[in-house]
Amino acid sequence: MMIMNMWMQLKNLLVEDERGQGMVEYALIIALIAIVVIVALTPAGAAVSQIFTNIVGALTPAAG
């Protein structure tokens, strides 16, 4: 009887306990969004870097 009771408690703990399920789903969504943002902004980072390089190149003769 004691083993059956322990088995039922273990089953309830593993199968019916869904308290952390929502948090895991939100974490997966946030991770997916972060990956999409990184992939989308990587090419934009090179373009922004080139813009700043052009600005510095244009301002350097004016400073000297």
Sequence and secondary structure as in RCSB ss.txt:
>XXXX:A:sequence
MMIMNMWMQLKNLLVEDERGQGMVEYALIIALIAIVVIVALTPAGAAVSQIFTNIVGALTPAAG
>XXXX:A:secstr
 HHHHHHHHHHIIIII  TTHHHHHHHHHHHHHHHHHHHHHHHHHHHHHHHHHHHHHHHHHHH 
